[in-house]
Amino acid sequence: MSIYNKINAGFSLGTDEPITSGIEDVIYIFNADDIVLTYDTSNPLIVKGLTAVSNAKVYKFEGTNNSFNTTSKQTKTQVGPRYTEEIDFNIAGLSVDIKGQLMAMGYGRVRAIAVNNYKSSDSAIELFGAVNGLILTDAERNAADESLDGGYKLKLTNPDKMKEPYPPRAVSIAPGTGNATYASTLSAIEALVTA
């Protein structure tokens, strides 16, 4: 029996660009139906375009001191590998607006973009929940928690029984002319934040 996909390259880490753990203290979240994703035709692991539907926006969540984390776990299933994607982050606050956003993330599906600390890769910026979206599965607030000053600990993950068919997608968006770069990709995302 032949394998659907076969490995076709190796890799090595050099001393010039040592791997760095963690993600930046920012994530971008948007409603799954509000932004249309365009994939690279030769590689489904690359998102090369984000287009807002009508006047939809991307929302920026900022944190401090490594308050965000991403996880991707592969599971073998009868139809091939599937991936569980998770984003953990904190919100320092408890206003009615924040509670409304938490409810929206719990009922509706969102997608999220994280920026890795390790920039020497074509996956420096990654999209989570590309196919099935993410929902808020955990929102915990302990009023006496001094580390969060009474804020919320949150977890976005795939809906039950809806794992992703691919690992987190790389986001690589070219400017009007030229090739995609880290800066052009961040600029395209930020344009949707301020749109």
C-alpha positions as CSV (number, residue, x, y, z in Angstrom):
1,M,0.0,0.0,0.0
2,S,1.4,3.4,-0.9
3,I,1.5,6.3,1.4
4,Y,-0.5,9.4,0.5
5,N,2.2,11.8,1.4
6,K,5.9,11.0,1.6
7,I,8.7,13.0,3.2
8,N,10.9,14.8,0.7
9,A,13.4,16.9,2.7
10,G,15.4,17.0,5.8
11,F,16.4,19.9,8.0
12,S,19.1,20.9,10.5
13,L,19.4,23.7,13.0
14,G,22.4,25.9,12.8
15,T,24.1,27.9,15.5
16,D,23.3,31.1,13.5
17,E,19.6,30.8,14.2
18,P,18.9,28.8,17.4
19,I,15.3,27.9,18.0
20,T,13.4,30.1,20.5
21,S,10.4,28.9,22.4
22,G,7.2,30.8,23.0
23,I,5.1,33.3,21.2
24,E,4.9,37.1,21.3
25,D,2.5,38.7,23.8
26,V,-0.1,39.3,21.1
27,I,-2.7,37.2,19.3
28,Y,-5.1,38.2,16.6
29,I,-8.6,36.7,16.8
30,F,-11.4,37.0,14.2
31,N,-14.8,35.4,13.7
32,A,-14.4,32.3,11.4
33,D,-16.9,33.6,8.8
34,D,-15.7,37.2,8.8
35,I,-12.3,36.6,7.0
36,V,-11.9,34.6,3.9
37,L,-8.6,32.6,3.7
38,T,-6.6,32.2,0.5
39,Y,-4.2,29.3,0.4
40,D,-1.1,28.9,-1.7
41,T,-2.1,26.6,-4.6
42,S,1.1,24.6,-4.4
43,N,1.1,24.2,-0.6
44,P,-2.1,24.0,1.6
45,L,0.0,24.7,4.7
46,I,0.5,28.4,3.6
47,V,-2.2,31.1,3.9
48,K,-1.3,33.8,1.5
49,G,-4.3,36.0,1.9
50,L,-6.8,37.3,4.4
51,T,-9.9,39.1,3.0
52,A,-12.5,40.7,5.2
53,V,-16.1,40.0,4.4
54,S,-18.0,43.3,4.3
55,N,-16.5,45.5,7.1
56,A,-15.3,42.6,9.3
57,K,-12.3,43.1,11.5
58,V,-9.5,41.2,13.2
59,Y,-9.3,41.9,16.9
60,K,-5.9,42.3,18.6
61,F,-5.4,40.9,22.2
62,E,-2.2,42.1,23.9
63,G,-0.6,40.6,27.0
64,T,2.6,40.8,29.0
65,N,5.2,38.5,30.5
66,N,4.6,35.4,28.3
67,S,0.9,35.4,29.0
68,F,0.0,33.6,25.7
69,N,0.8,30.1,24.7
70,T,0.0,27.9,21.7
71,T,-0.1,24.1,21.5
72,S,-0.6,21.7,18.5
73,K,-0.9,17.9,19.1
74,Q,-1.1,15.3,16.4
75,T,-3.4,12.3,16.9
76,K,-3.5,9.3,14.6
77,T,-7.1,8.5,13.4
78,Q,-8.6,6.0,11.0
79,V,-8.5,8.6,8.2
80,G,-5.0,9.9,8.9
81,P,-3.4,12.3,11.3
82,R,-5.5,15.0,12.9
83,Y,-4.4,18.0,15.0
84,T,-5.7,19.5,18.2
85,E,-4.9,23.2,18.4
86,E,-5.0,25.2,21.6
87,I,-4.3,28.8,22.6
88,D,-4.0,29.7,26.2
89,F,-4.1,33.4,27.2
90,N,-5.1,35.7,30.0
91,I,-7.3,38.8,30.1
92,A,-6.6,41.3,32.9
93,G,-10.1,42.7,33.5
94,L,-13.7,41.7,34.1
95,S,-15.9,44.4,32.5
96,V,-19.3,43.6,30.9
97,D,-17.6,44.1,27.5
98,I,-15.0,41.4,28.3
99,K,-17.7,39.0,29.5
100,G,-19.6,39.6,26.3
101,Q,-16.5,38.8,24.2
102,L,-16.0,35.6,26.3
103,M,-19.6,34.5,25.6
104,A,-19.2,35.2,21.9
105,M,-16.0,33.1,21.8
106,G,-17.8,30.3,23.6
107,Y,-20.8,30.1,21.2
108,G,-19.3,31.2,17.9
109,R,-16.2,29.9,16.1
110,V,-13.1,32.0,15.8
111,R,-9.7,31.7,14.2
112,A,-6.5,33.0,15.8
113,I,-3.1,34.1,14.5
114,A,-0.1,33.8,16.8
115,V,3.4,35.3,16.2
116,N,6.2,33.0,17.3
117,N,9.3,34.2,19.0
118,Y,11.3,32.1,16.6
119,K,11.4,34.3,13.5
120,S,13.9,32.4,11.3
121,S,11.2,30.2,9.8
122,D,8.5,30.4,7.1
123,S,6.1,29.6,10.0
124,A,7.0,32.6,12.2
125,I,3.3,33.6,12.0
126,E,0.7,30.8,12.3
127,L,-3.1,30.5,11.9
128,F,-5.0,28.2,14.3
129,G,-8.4,26.8,13.6
130,A,-8.2,27.2,9.8
131,V,-10.8,24.5,8.9
132,N,-13.0,23.9,12.0
133,G,-12.4,27.1,13.9
134,L,-11.8,27.4,17.7
135,I,-14.2,27.9,20.6
136,L,-13.6,29.1,24.1
137,T,-13.6,25.9,26.2
138,D,-12.2,27.3,29.4
139,A,-12.8,30.7,31.0
140,E,-11.7,30.6,34.6
141,R,-11.6,33.6,37.0
142,N,-10.3,33.4,40.5
143,A,-10.9,36.8,42.2
144,A,-8.0,36.2,44.6
145,D,-5.5,35.1,42.0
146,E,-2.7,37.7,42.4
147,S,-0.9,36.6,39.3
148,L,-3.8,37.8,37.1
149,D,-5.2,40.5,39.5
150,G,-8.5,38.7,39.3
151,G,-8.6,38.4,35.5
152,Y,-9.5,35.5,33.3
153,K,-7.5,32.4,32.2
154,L,-8.8,31.4,28.8
155,K,-8.4,28.5,26.4
156,L,-9.4,28.4,22.8
157,T,-9.4,24.9,21.2
158,N,-11.2,22.9,18.5
159,P,-14.8,22.0,19.0
160,D,-15.5,18.5,20.2
161,K,-14.7,15.8,17.7
162,M,-13.5,18.4,15.1
163,K,-9.8,18.3,15.0
164,E,-7.9,20.0,12.2
165,P,-6.7,18.1,9.2
166,Y,-3.4,20.0,9.1
167,P,-1.0,21.5,11.7
168,P,-1.3,25.3,12.2
169,R,-1.0,27.0,8.9
170,A,1.9,29.4,8.1
171,V,0.6,32.9,7.3
172,S,2.7,34.6,4.6
173,I,1.1,37.6,2.8
174,A,3.0,39.4,0.0
175,P,2.8,43.2,-0.3
176,G,1.2,44.7,-3.5
177,T,4.4,43.9,-5.4
178,G,7.3,41.6,-4.4
179,N,7.6,38.6,-2.2
180,A,6.0,37.9,1.2
181,T,8.1,38.9,4.2
182,Y,7.5,38.8,7.9
183,A,6.9,42.6,7.8
184,S,4.5,42.5,4.9
185,T,2.5,39.7,6.6
186,L,2.2,41.6,9.9
187,S,1.3,44.8,8.0
188,A,-1.6,42.9,6.2
189,I,-2.9,41.6,9.5
190,E,-2.6,45.0,11.2
191,A,-4.5,46.6,8.3
192,L,-7.5,44.3,9.1
193,V,-7.3,45.3,12.8
194,T,-7.7,49.0,11.9
195,A,-10.1,48.5,9.0
